[in-house]
Amino acid sequence: MAPSWQGRDVISIREFSRRDIETVLQEAQRIHPNPDLLRGKVMASLFFEPSTRTQLSFASACERLGGRIIGFSDVESTSQKKGETLADTIRMVERYADVIVMRHPLEGSARLAADVAGVPVINAGDGANQHPTQTLLDLFTIQRCLGRIDGLRIGMVGDLRFGRTVHSLATALTRFEDVSLRLISPPNLRMPESVLRELEGTVNYHEQEKLELEGLDVVYVTRIQRERFPDIEEYEKVKGAYVLTPQIVQEQLREDAIVLHPLPRVDEIHPDVDALPQAKYFEQAGNGVPVRMALLKLVLLGEGGGA
Ligand code: NCD
């Protein structure tokens, strides 16, 4: 039986069937601000790593549904600085809140939090591992712009090794039919073998170094994840490896193709691309609000809850 939504943790997109993904996207399509829906509910927002969009869009989503927010975005101000373990922090926060949204630099930290907490935990990014809510808003954006996910040709560009958004998105695409993936990265930033193995038999993929975008429906550009390089010299060698310019977009992409980026960008998309019809990354960031409203509603009230 499919797990019920109410009380469910959102840790890895691997735990989501196609039906689950579609439930979130449909809910996000329908949901609108309602100050009574989460009245009396408290969301704990624990950001142990920097964030602009994810943190603010979760906060906006909660506020728009009438919930309250506690939390921090500066680990320097917390007792972790005094040596408190993550498990102890979570054991306490679960008594203060109805749902915990957490971003943490360590892979596996979200799972640990979910194992400890009696309230639902939503992973807002754990190290280079997973970023499931970003994937849901990426899929929502693709669906809205192109009307489907099945059958699309999708390119992922940049840091496929350390970028958690592309790991989650690649896994999610295995839930759809006939998707093909072009994985464009420098050789030392290739998609991890573990993710490639998941694609086998479902998603047809091709790895390459050259920035060739012809024939793609979606180009998903990523930032080189400087903070995750064990060796800064290795970063220096690959920084600025790809820069998407208006010329490349106009020469290589159809007008109805779309360019996405989880943001923040550094230099991998030239600002002049923003005005082109293919540029959808700010719209994508905006979609974080309805998608996170849908998720908060589902995990706090269940399917059909408050409808
Ligand atoms: C991404 C992240 O934090 O993984 N940002 C986001 O959540 N929108 C991408 C990144 O930091 O490069």
py3Dmol code that shows the C-alpha trace and the ligand (Angstrom):
import py3Dmol

protein = """\
ATOM      1  CA  MET A   1       0.000   0.000   0.000  1.00  0.00           C
ATOM      2  CA  ALA A   2       1.219   3.523  -0.751  1.00  0.00           C
ATOM      3  CA  PRO A   3       2.377   5.338   2.407  1.00  0.00           C
ATOM      4  CA  SER A   4      -0.166   7.835   3.637  1.00  0.00           C
ATOM      5  CA  TRP A   5       0.782  11.459   3.181  1.00  0.00           C
ATOM      6  CA  GLN A   6      -0.058  12.693   6.621  1.00  0.00           C
ATOM      7  CA  GLY A   7       3.046  12.490   8.807  1.00  0.00           C
ATOM      8  CA  ARG A   8       5.234  11.355   5.920  1.00  0.00           C
ATOM      9  CA  ASP A   9       8.922  12.288   5.765  1.00  0.00           C
ATOM     10  CA  VAL A  10      10.324  13.745   2.537  1.00  0.00           C
ATOM     11  CA  ILE A  11      13.945  12.630   2.603  1.00  0.00           C
ATOM     12  CA  SER A  12      14.845  11.174  -0.794  1.00  0.00           C
ATOM     13  CA  ILE A  13      13.034  11.303  -4.111  1.00  0.00           C
ATOM     14  CA  ARG A  14      13.748   7.532  -4.281  1.00  0.00           C
ATOM     15  CA  GLU A  15      10.815   7.026  -1.931  1.00  0.00           C
ATOM     16  CA  PHE A  16       8.452   8.685  -4.401  1.00  0.00           C
ATOM     17  CA  SER A  17       6.489   6.722  -6.981  1.00  0.00           C
ATOM     18  CA  ARG A  18       5.186   8.393 -10.108  1.00  0.00           C
ATOM     19  CA  ARG A  19       1.791   8.568  -8.446  1.00  0.00           C
ATOM     20  CA  ASP A  20       3.312  10.355  -5.420  1.00  0.00           C
ATOM     21  CA  ILE A  21       5.054  12.886  -7.657  1.00  0.00           C
ATOM     22  CA  GLU A  22       1.845  13.491  -9.575  1.00  0.00           C
ATOM     23  CA  THR A  23      -0.086  13.972  -6.336  1.00  0.00           C
ATOM     24  CA  VAL A  24       2.292  16.784  -5.315  1.00  0.00           C
ATOM     25  CA  LEU A  25       2.219  18.415  -8.754  1.00  0.00           C
ATOM     26  CA  GLN A  26      -1.587  18.306  -8.904  1.00  0.00           C
ATOM     27  CA  GLU A  27      -1.888  19.688  -5.394  1.00  0.00           C
ATOM     28  CA  ALA A  28       0.576  22.484  -6.289  1.00  0.00           C
ATOM     29  CA  GLN A  29      -1.484  23.300  -9.352  1.00  0.00           C
ATOM     30  CA  ARG A  30      -4.654  23.700  -7.278  1.00  0.00           C
ATOM     31  CA  ILE A  31      -3.418  25.217  -4.050  1.00  0.00           C
ATOM     32  CA  HIS A  32      -3.918  28.877  -3.291  1.00  0.00           C
ATOM     33  CA  PRO A  33      -3.181  31.027  -0.258  1.00  0.00           C
ATOM     34  CA  ASN A  34      -5.471  30.241   2.652  1.00  0.00           C
ATOM     35  CA  PRO A  35      -4.680  31.721   6.058  1.00  0.00           C
ATOM     36  CA  ASP A  36      -6.807  29.081   7.830  1.00  0.00           C
ATOM     37  CA  LEU A  37      -5.344  25.905   6.362  1.00  0.00           C
ATOM     38  CA  LEU A  38      -2.323  25.578   8.667  1.00  0.00           C
ATOM     39  CA  ARG A  39      -3.583  27.818  11.440  1.00  0.00           C
ATOM     40  CA  GLY A  40      -2.060  26.687  14.720  1.00  0.00           C
ATOM     41  CA  LYS A  41       0.685  24.660  13.024  1.00  0.00           C
ATOM     42  CA  VAL A  42       4.356  25.431  13.571  1.00  0.00           C
ATOM     43  CA  MET A  43       7.091  24.754  11.016  1.00  0.00           C
ATOM     44  CA  ALA A  44      10.680  24.531  12.277  1.00  0.00           C
ATOM     45  CA  SER A  45      13.100  25.804   9.666  1.00  0.00           C
ATOM     46  CA  LEU A  46      16.607  24.533  10.473  1.00  0.00           C
ATOM     47  CA  PHE A  47      19.220  25.734   7.998  1.00  0.00           C
ATOM     48  CA  PHE A  48      22.703  24.567   8.909  1.00  0.00           C
ATOM     49  CA  GLU A  49      23.880  25.609   5.430  1.00  0.00           C
ATOM     50  CA  PRO A  50      23.272  28.814   3.457  1.00  0.00           C
ATOM     51  CA  SER A  51      20.074  29.133   1.457  1.00  0.00           C
ATOM     52  CA  THR A  52      18.064  31.909  -0.090  1.00  0.00           C
ATOM     53  CA  ARG A  53      15.347  30.383  -2.260  1.00  0.00           C
ATOM     54  CA  THR A  54      14.665  27.168  -0.385  1.00  0.00           C
ATOM     55  CA  GLN A  55      14.439  28.827   2.996  1.00  0.00           C
ATOM     56  CA  LEU A  56      12.406  31.819   1.845  1.00  0.00           C
ATOM     57  CA  SER A  57      10.023  29.833  -0.310  1.00  0.00           C
ATOM     58  CA  PHE A  58       9.319  27.374   2.525  1.00  0.00           C
ATOM     59  CA  ALA A  59       8.712  30.360   4.803  1.00  0.00           C
ATOM     60  CA  SER A  60       6.495  32.032   2.227  1.00  0.00           C
ATOM     61  CA  ALA A  61       4.588  28.769   1.642  1.00  0.00           C
ATOM     62  CA  CYS A  62       3.971  28.325   5.373  1.00  0.00           C
ATOM     63  CA  GLU A  63       2.930  31.961   5.861  1.00  0.00           C
ATOM     64  CA  ARG A  64       0.534  31.825   2.928  1.00  0.00           C
ATOM     65  CA  LEU A  65      -1.247  28.883   4.553  1.00  0.00           C
ATOM     66  CA  GLY A  66      -1.483  30.553   7.955  1.00  0.00           C
ATOM     67  CA  GLY A  67       1.235  28.525   9.731  1.00  0.00           C
ATOM     68  CA  ARG A  68       3.911  29.924  12.052  1.00  0.00           C
ATOM     69  CA  ILE A  69       7.661  29.525  11.712  1.00  0.00           C
ATOM     70  CA  ILE A  70      10.472  29.034  14.203  1.00  0.00           C
ATOM     71  CA  GLY A  71      14.078  28.266  13.418  1.00  0.00           C
ATOM     72  CA  PHE A  72      17.468  29.566  12.434  1.00  0.00           C
ATOM     73  CA  SER A  73      19.569  30.085   9.379  1.00  0.00           C
ATOM     74  CA  ASP A  74      22.840  30.773  11.103  1.00  0.00           C
ATOM     75  CA  VAL A  75      24.394  27.743  12.736  1.00  0.00           C
ATOM     76  CA  GLU A  76      26.765  30.061  14.627  1.00  0.00           C
ATOM     77  CA  SER A  77      23.823  31.092  16.813  1.00  0.00           C
ATOM     78  CA  THR A  78      22.857  27.538  17.852  1.00  0.00           C
ATOM     79  CA  SER A  79      23.956  25.076  20.524  1.00  0.00           C
ATOM     80  CA  GLN A  80      25.630  22.970  17.831  1.00  0.00           C
ATOM     81  CA  LYS A  81      28.436  25.424  18.426  1.00  0.00           C
ATOM     82  CA  LYS A  82      28.566  24.118  22.002  1.00  0.00           C
ATOM     83  CA  GLY A  83      28.866  20.562  20.748  1.00  0.00           C
ATOM     84  CA  GLU A  84      25.225  19.478  20.763  1.00  0.00           C
ATOM     85  CA  THR A  85      24.564  16.530  18.466  1.00  0.00           C
ATOM     86  CA  LEU A  86      22.097  16.786  15.595  1.00  0.00           C
ATOM     87  CA  ALA A  87      20.016  14.010  17.169  1.00  0.00           C
ATOM     88  CA  ASP A  88      19.651  15.997  20.400  1.00  0.00           C
ATOM     89  CA  THR A  89      18.736  19.168  18.517  1.00  0.00           C
ATOM     90  CA  ILE A  90      16.024  17.259  16.648  1.00  0.00           C
ATOM     91  CA  ARG A  91      14.669  15.565  19.806  1.00  0.00           C
ATOM     92  CA  MET A  92      14.071  19.003  21.186  1.00  0.00           C
ATOM     93  CA  VAL A  93      12.758  20.694  18.054  1.00  0.00           C
ATOM     94  CA  GLU A  94      10.166  17.941  17.513  1.00  0.00           C
ATOM     95  CA  ARG A  95       8.573  19.110  20.740  1.00  0.00           C
ATOM     96  CA  TYR A  96       8.385  22.686  19.436  1.00  0.00           C
ATOM     97  CA  ALA A  97       7.049  22.103  15.941  1.00  0.00           C
ATOM     98  CA  ASP A  98       4.639  20.052  13.808  1.00  0.00           C
ATOM     99  CA  VAL A  99       7.022  19.698  10.871  1.00  0.00           C
ATOM    100  CA  ILE A 100      10.782  20.112  10.507  1.00  0.00           C
ATOM    101  CA  VAL A 101      12.385  21.496   7.352  1.00  0.00           C
ATOM    102  CA  MET A 102      16.131  20.964   7.465  1.00  0.00           C
ATOM    103  CA  ARG A 103      19.186  21.705   5.333  1.00  0.00           C
ATOM    104  CA  HIS A 104      22.500  20.295   6.487  1.00  0.00           C
ATOM    105  CA  PRO A 105      25.977  19.916   4.927  1.00  0.00           C
ATOM    106  CA  LEU A 106      26.251  16.195   5.763  1.00  0.00           C
ATOM    107  CA  GLU A 107      24.875  13.466   3.494  1.00  0.00           C
ATOM    108  CA  GLY A 108      22.467  11.297   5.450  1.00  0.00           C
ATOM    109  CA  SER A 109      21.680  13.961   8.054  1.00  0.00           C
ATOM    110  CA  ALA A 110      18.057  14.275   6.925  1.00  0.00           C
ATOM    111  CA  ARG A 111      17.545  10.521   7.302  1.00  0.00           C
ATOM    112  CA  LEU A 112      19.050  10.646  10.773  1.00  0.00           C
ATOM    113  CA  ALA A 113      16.729  13.499  11.722  1.00  0.00           C
ATOM    114  CA  ALA A 114      13.709  11.592  10.388  1.00  0.00           C
ATOM    115  CA  ASP A 115      14.690   8.485  12.356  1.00  0.00           C
ATOM    116  CA  VAL A 116      14.810  10.518  15.553  1.00  0.00           C
ATOM    117  CA  ALA A 117      11.811  12.812  15.040  1.00  0.00           C
ATOM    118  CA  GLY A 118       8.203  11.894  15.641  1.00  0.00           C
ATOM    119  CA  VAL A 119       7.044  14.735  13.392  1.00  0.00           C
ATOM    120  CA  PRO A 120       7.577  14.754   9.610  1.00  0.00           C
ATOM    121  CA  VAL A 121      10.999  15.866   8.392  1.00  0.00           C
ATOM    122  CA  ILE A 122      11.426  17.499   4.987  1.00  0.00           C
ATOM    123  CA  ASN A 123      14.924  17.388   3.540  1.00  0.00           C
ATOM    124  CA  ALA A 124      15.847  20.801   2.136  1.00  0.00           C
ATOM    125  CA  GLY A 125      19.222  19.475   0.941  1.00  0.00           C
ATOM    126  CA  ASP A 126      21.699  17.128   2.658  1.00  0.00           C
ATOM    127  CA  GLY A 127      25.232  17.717   1.418  1.00  0.00           C
ATOM    128  CA  ALA A 128      25.790  16.501  -2.139  1.00  0.00           C
ATOM    129  CA  ASN A 129      23.159  13.808  -1.687  1.00  0.00           C
ATOM    130  CA  GLN A 130      19.515  14.772  -2.272  1.00  0.00           C
ATOM    131  CA  HIS A 131      17.260  17.797  -2.649  1.00  0.00           C
ATOM    132  CA  PRO A 132      13.823  16.255  -3.200  1.00  0.00           C
ATOM    133  CA  THR A 133      11.703  19.404  -2.889  1.00  0.00           C
ATOM    134  CA  GLN A 134      13.824  21.138  -5.531  1.00  0.00           C
ATOM    135  CA  THR A 135      13.171  18.172  -7.819  1.00  0.00           C
ATOM    136  CA  LEU A 136       9.430  18.466  -7.293  1.00  0.00           C
ATOM    137  CA  LEU A 137       9.497  22.133  -8.262  1.00  0.00           C
ATOM    138  CA  ASP A 138      11.747  21.350 -11.228  1.00  0.00           C
ATOM    139  CA  LEU A 139       9.240  18.755 -12.446  1.00  0.00           C
ATOM    140  CA  PHE A 140       6.354  21.144 -11.791  1.00  0.00           C
ATOM    141  CA  THR A 141       8.100  23.775 -13.926  1.00  0.00           C
ATOM    142  CA  ILE A 142       8.786  21.322 -16.759  1.00  0.00           C
ATOM    143  CA  GLN A 143       5.195  20.103 -16.685  1.00  0.00           C
ATOM    144  CA  ARG A 144       3.832  23.662 -16.726  1.00  0.00           C
ATOM    145  CA  CYS A 145       6.098  24.876 -19.508  1.00  0.00           C
ATOM    146  CA  LEU A 146       6.029  21.813 -21.759  1.00  0.00           C
ATOM    147  CA  GLY A 147       2.817  20.059 -20.720  1.00  0.00           C
ATOM    148  CA  ARG A 148       4.523  16.712 -20.057  1.00  0.00           C
ATOM    149  CA  ILE A 149       7.605  14.958 -18.721  1.00  0.00           C
ATOM    150  CA  ASP A 150       7.326  11.668 -20.632  1.00  0.00           C
ATOM    151  CA  GLY A 151       9.341  11.535 -23.831  1.00  0.00           C
ATOM    152  CA  LEU A 152      11.469  14.629 -23.151  1.00  0.00           C
ATOM    153  CA  ARG A 153      15.120  15.047 -24.046  1.00  0.00           C
ATOM    154  CA  ILE A 154      16.804  16.665 -21.076  1.00  0.00           C
ATOM    155  CA  GLY A 155      20.363  17.953 -20.787  1.00  0.00           C
ATOM    156  CA  MET A 156      22.112  18.442 -17.452  1.00  0.00           C
ATOM    157  CA  VAL A 157      25.124  20.737 -17.545  1.00  0.00           C
ATOM    158  CA  GLY A 158      27.914  21.459 -15.065  1.00  0.00           C
ATOM    159  CA  ASP A 159      28.680  19.881 -11.720  1.00  0.00           C
ATOM    160  CA  LEU A 160      26.912  16.539 -11.919  1.00  0.00           C
ATOM    161  CA  ARG A 161      29.195  15.080  -9.259  1.00  0.00           C
ATOM    162  CA  PHE A 162      28.469  17.323  -6.282  1.00  0.00           C
ATOM    163  CA  GLY A 163      25.154  18.874  -7.387  1.00  0.00           C
ATOM    164  CA  ARG A 164      22.398  17.357  -5.277  1.00  0.00           C
ATOM    165  CA  THR A 165      19.647  18.832  -7.442  1.00  0.00           C
ATOM    166  CA  VAL A 166      20.726  16.827 -10.489  1.00  0.00           C
ATOM    167  CA  HIS A 167      21.065  13.641  -8.440  1.00  0.00           C
ATOM    168  CA  SER A 168      17.481  13.903  -7.232  1.00  0.00           C
ATOM    169  CA  LEU A 169      16.149  14.996 -10.606  1.00  0.00           C
ATOM    170  CA  ALA A 170      17.873  12.139 -12.479  1.00  0.00           C
ATOM    171  CA  THR A 171      16.358   9.592 -10.087  1.00  0.00           C
ATOM    172  CA  ALA A 172      12.919  11.169 -10.419  1.00  0.00           C
ATOM    173  CA  LEU A 173      13.077  10.918 -14.212  1.00  0.00           C
ATOM    174  CA  THR A 174      13.240   7.117 -13.928  1.00  0.00           C
ATOM    175  CA  ARG A 175       9.578   7.305 -12.855  1.00  0.00           C
ATOM    176  CA  PHE A 176       8.611   8.633 -16.300  1.00  0.00           C
ATOM    177  CA  GLU A 177       8.467   7.022 -19.750  1.00  0.00           C
ATOM    178  CA  ASP A 178      10.943   7.376 -22.554  1.00  0.00           C
ATOM    179  CA  VAL A 179      13.037  10.216 -21.116  1.00  0.00           C
ATOM    180  CA  SER A 180      16.540  10.661 -22.480  1.00  0.00           C
ATOM    181  CA  LEU A 181      19.339  12.438 -20.627  1.00  0.00           C
ATOM    182  CA  ARG A 182      22.427  14.142 -22.005  1.00  0.00           C
ATOM    183  CA  LEU A 183      24.907  14.485 -19.144  1.00  0.00           C
ATOM    184  CA  ILE A 184      27.348  17.301 -19.944  1.00  0.00           C
ATOM    185  CA  SER A 185      30.236  17.794 -17.510  1.00  0.00           C
ATOM    186  CA  PRO A 186      34.021  17.911 -17.211  1.00  0.00           C
ATOM    187  CA  PRO A 187      35.369  14.363 -16.734  1.00  0.00           C
ATOM    188  CA  ASN A 188      36.071  14.888 -13.022  1.00  0.00           C
ATOM    189  CA  LEU A 189      32.522  16.161 -12.377  1.00  0.00           C
ATOM    190  CA  ARG A 190      30.613  13.251 -13.935  1.00  0.00           C
ATOM    191  CA  MET A 191      27.361  11.947 -12.516  1.00  0.00           C
ATOM    192  CA  PRO A 192      28.142   9.416  -9.742  1.00  0.00           C
ATOM    193  CA  GLU A 193      28.065   5.741 -10.734  1.00  0.00           C
ATOM    194  CA  SER A 194      25.361   5.063  -8.145  1.00  0.00           C
ATOM    195  CA  VAL A 195      22.980   7.451  -9.923  1.00  0.00           C
ATOM    196  CA  LEU A 196      23.927   6.124 -13.374  1.00  0.00           C
ATOM    197  CA  ARG A 197      23.091   2.609 -12.211  1.00  0.00           C
ATOM    198  CA  GLU A 198      19.630   3.786 -11.205  1.00  0.00           C
ATOM    199  CA  LEU A 199      19.060   5.135 -14.714  1.00  0.00           C
ATOM    200  CA  GLU A 200      19.907   1.878 -16.423  1.00  0.00           C
ATOM    201  CA  GLY A 201      16.981   0.227 -18.122  1.00  0.00           C
ATOM    202  CA  THR A 202      14.680   3.250 -17.705  1.00  0.00           C
ATOM    203  CA  VAL A 203      16.347   6.464 -18.784  1.00  0.00           C
ATOM    204  CA  ASN A 204      18.499   6.438 -21.867  1.00  0.00           C
ATOM    205  CA  TYR A 205      21.587   8.505 -21.017  1.00  0.00           C
ATOM    206  CA  HIS A 206      24.686   9.731 -22.767  1.00  0.00           C
ATOM    207  CA  GLU A 207      27.698  11.392 -21.124  1.00  0.00           C
ATOM    208  CA  GLN A 208      29.803  14.021 -22.865  1.00  0.00           C
ATOM    209  CA  GLU A 209      32.085  16.940 -22.161  1.00  0.00           C
ATOM    210  CA  LYS A 210      31.175  19.265 -24.980  1.00  0.00           C
ATOM    211  CA  LEU A 211      28.385  21.839 -24.560  1.00  0.00           C
ATOM    212  CA  GLU A 212      26.154  20.647 -27.415  1.00  0.00           C
ATOM    213  CA  LEU A 213      22.489  21.335 -26.834  1.00  0.00           C
ATOM    214  CA  GLU A 214      20.834  20.668 -30.194  1.00  0.00           C
ATOM    215  CA  GLY A 215      17.629  18.663 -29.970  1.00  0.00           C
ATOM    216  CA  LEU A 216      17.111  19.156 -26.244  1.00  0.00           C
ATOM    217  CA  ASP A 217      13.733  20.154 -24.796  1.00  0.00           C
ATOM    218  CA  VAL A 218      15.136  21.099 -21.387  1.00  0.00           C
ATOM    219  CA  VAL A 219      18.613  22.335 -20.459  1.00  0.00           C
ATOM    220  CA  TYR A 220      19.240  22.143 -16.703  1.00  0.00           C
ATOM    221  CA  VAL A 221      22.329  24.186 -15.843  1.00  0.00           C
ATOM    222  CA  THR A 222      24.070  23.889 -12.477  1.00  0.00           C
ATOM    223  CA  ARG A 223      26.635  25.818 -10.477  1.00  0.00           C
ATOM    224  CA  ILE A 224      30.020  24.251  -9.840  1.00  0.00           C
ATOM    225  CA  GLN A 225      29.667  23.408  -6.122  1.00  0.00           C
ATOM    226  CA  ARG A 226      32.831  25.086  -4.884  1.00  0.00           C
ATOM    227  CA  GLU A 227      32.098  24.372  -1.213  1.00  0.00           C
ATOM    228  CA  ARG A 228      32.061  20.608  -1.784  1.00  0.00           C
ATOM    229  CA  PHE A 229      35.475  20.265  -3.434  1.00  0.00           C
ATOM    230  CA  PRO A 230      37.934  18.515  -1.150  1.00  0.00           C
ATOM    231  CA  ASP A 231      40.734  20.309  -2.977  1.00  0.00           C
ATOM    232  CA  ILE A 232      40.383  23.940  -4.064  1.00  0.00           C
ATOM    233  CA  GLU A 233      42.920  23.467  -6.856  1.00  0.00           C
ATOM    234  CA  GLU A 234      40.614  20.927  -8.424  1.00  0.00           C
ATOM    235  CA  TYR A 235      37.882  23.581  -8.339  1.00  0.00           C
ATOM    236  CA  GLU A 236      40.134  26.189  -9.929  1.00  0.00           C
ATOM    237  CA  LYS A 237      40.656  23.845 -12.901  1.00  0.00           C
ATOM    238  CA  VAL A 238      36.964  23.499 -13.681  1.00  0.00           C
ATOM    239  CA  LYS A 239      35.432  26.814 -12.615  1.00  0.00           C
ATOM    240  CA  GLY A 240      33.916  28.618 -15.550  1.00  0.00           C
ATOM    241  CA  ALA A 241      33.966  25.349 -17.554  1.00  0.00           C
ATOM    242  CA  TYR A 242      30.612  26.184 -19.159  1.00  0.00           C
ATOM    243  CA  VAL A 243      29.016  29.533 -19.830  1.00  0.00           C
ATOM    244  CA  LEU A 244      25.643  29.554 -21.540  1.00  0.00           C
ATOM    245  CA  THR A 245      25.542  32.681 -23.698  1.00  0.00           C
ATOM    246  CA  PRO A 246      22.631  34.158 -25.689  1.00  0.00           C
ATOM    247  CA  GLN A 247      24.456  33.116 -28.843  1.00  0.00           C
ATOM    248  CA  ILE A 248      24.619  29.467 -27.795  1.00  0.00           C
ATOM    249  CA  VAL A 249      20.936  29.483 -26.789  1.00  0.00           C
ATOM    250  CA  GLN A 250      19.829  31.102 -30.033  1.00  0.00           C
ATOM    251  CA  GLU A 251      21.986  28.926 -32.251  1.00  0.00           C
ATOM    252  CA  GLN A 252      21.390  25.599 -30.569  1.00  0.00           C
ATOM    253  CA  LEU A 253      17.962  25.623 -28.929  1.00  0.00           C
ATOM    254  CA  ARG A 254      14.461  25.792 -30.340  1.00  0.00           C
ATOM    255  CA  GLU A 255      12.365  28.697 -29.130  1.00  0.00           C
ATOM    256  CA  ASP A 256      10.084  26.399 -27.175  1.00  0.00           C
ATOM    257  CA  ALA A 257      12.943  24.621 -25.389  1.00  0.00           C
ATOM    258  CA  ILE A 258      13.495  25.729 -21.790  1.00  0.00           C
ATOM    259  CA  VAL A 259      16.581  26.609 -19.752  1.00  0.00           C
ATOM    260  CA  LEU A 260      16.363  25.826 -16.016  1.00  0.00           C
ATOM    261  CA  HIS A 261      18.801  26.387 -13.137  1.00  0.00           C
ATOM    262  CA  PRO A 262      18.139  25.764  -9.423  1.00  0.00           C
ATOM    263  CA  LEU A 263      20.017  29.024  -8.702  1.00  0.00           C
ATOM    264  CA  PRO A 264      22.133  30.657  -7.386  1.00  0.00           C
ATOM    265  CA  ARG A 265      24.109  31.119 -10.570  1.00  0.00           C
ATOM    266  CA  VAL A 266      27.660  32.331 -10.582  1.00  0.00           C
ATOM    267  CA  ASP A 267      28.797  32.722 -14.182  1.00  0.00           C
ATOM    268  CA  GLU A 268      27.360  29.648 -15.903  1.00  0.00           C
ATOM    269  CA  ILE A 269      24.431  31.514 -17.481  1.00  0.00           C
ATOM    270  CA  HIS A 270      25.197  34.917 -18.959  1.00  0.00           C
ATOM    271  CA  PRO A 271      22.708  37.537 -17.647  1.00  0.00           C
ATOM    272  CA  ASP A 272      21.727  38.422 -21.228  1.00  0.00           C
ATOM    273  CA  VAL A 273      20.130  34.970 -21.507  1.00  0.00           C
ATOM    274  CA  ASP A 274      17.498  36.123 -18.974  1.00  0.00           C
ATOM    275  CA  ALA A 275      15.545  38.063 -21.592  1.00  0.00           C
ATOM    276  CA  LEU A 276      15.278  35.114 -24.004  1.00  0.00           C
ATOM    277  CA  PRO A 277      12.025  33.120 -24.207  1.00  0.00           C
ATOM    278  CA  GLN A 278      13.828  29.915 -23.185  1.00  0.00           C
ATOM    279  CA  ALA A 279      14.956  31.344 -19.815  1.00  0.00           C
ATOM    280  CA  LYS A 280      12.609  29.914 -17.170  1.00  0.00           C
ATOM    281  CA  TYR A 281      14.817  29.843 -14.064  1.00  0.00           C
ATOM    282  CA  PHE A 282      13.168  32.718 -12.222  1.00  0.00           C
ATOM    283  CA  GLU A 283       9.742  31.266 -12.932  1.00  0.00           C
ATOM    284  CA  GLN A 284      11.180  27.973 -11.645  1.00  0.00           C
ATOM    285  CA  ALA A 285      12.283  29.668  -8.391  1.00  0.00           C
ATOM    286  CA  GLY A 286       8.784  31.154  -8.039  1.00  0.00           C
ATOM    287  CA  ASN A 287       7.268  27.691  -8.372  1.00  0.00           C
ATOM    288  CA  GLY A 288       8.991  26.771  -5.121  1.00  0.00           C
ATOM    289  CA  VAL A 289       6.129  28.447  -3.260  1.00  0.00           C
ATOM    290  CA  PRO A 290       3.111  26.472  -4.587  1.00  0.00           C
ATOM    291  CA  VAL A 291       5.078  23.216  -4.561  1.00  0.00           C
ATOM    292  CA  ARG A 292       6.153  23.721  -0.936  1.00  0.00           C
ATOM    293  CA  MET A 293       2.629  24.821   0.008  1.00  0.00           C
ATOM    294  CA  ALA A 294       1.403  21.539  -1.458  1.00  0.00           C
ATOM    295  CA  LEU A 295       4.018  19.530   0.447  1.00  0.00           C
ATOM    296  CA  LEU A 296       3.311  21.218   3.779  1.00  0.00           C
ATOM    297  CA  LYS A 297      -0.384  20.637   3.312  1.00  0.00           C
ATOM    298  CA  LEU A 298       0.117  16.980   2.383  1.00  0.00           C
ATOM    299  CA  VAL A 299       2.452  16.055   5.239  1.00  0.00           C
ATOM    300  CA  LEU A 300       0.489  18.018   7.857  1.00  0.00           C
ATOM    301  CA  LEU A 301      -3.101  17.385   6.784  1.00  0.00           C
ATOM    302  CA  GLY A 302      -2.920  14.453   4.357  1.00  0.00           C
ATOM    303  CA  GLU A 303      -4.480  14.000   0.935  1.00  0.00           C
ATOM    304  CA  GLY A 304      -7.843  15.722   0.864  1.00  0.00           C
ATOM    305  CA  GLY A 305      -7.033  17.385   4.203  1.00  0.00           C
ATOM    306  CA  GLY A 306      -8.505  20.860   4.581  1.00  0.00           C
ATOM    307  CA  ALA A 307      -9.999  20.716   1.071  1.00  0.00           C
TER     308      ALA A 307
END
"""
ligand_1 = """\
12
NCD
C 20.743 24.474 -4.922
C 21.196 23.748 -3.678
O 21.202 24.314 -2.589
O 21.510 22.575 -3.840
N 20.063 25.653 -4.648
C 18.733 25.619 -4.344
O 18.298 24.973 -3.421
N 17.911 26.301 -5.143
C 21.788 24.603 -5.940
C 23.103 25.213 -5.595
O 23.383 25.585 -4.459
O 23.906 25.330 -6.520
"""
view = py3Dmol.view(width=600, height=400)
view.addModel(protein, "pdb")
view.setStyle({"model": 0}, {"cartoon": {"style": "trace"}})
view.addModel(ligand_1, "xyz")
view.setStyle({"model": 1}, {"stick": {}})
view.zoomTo()
view.show()
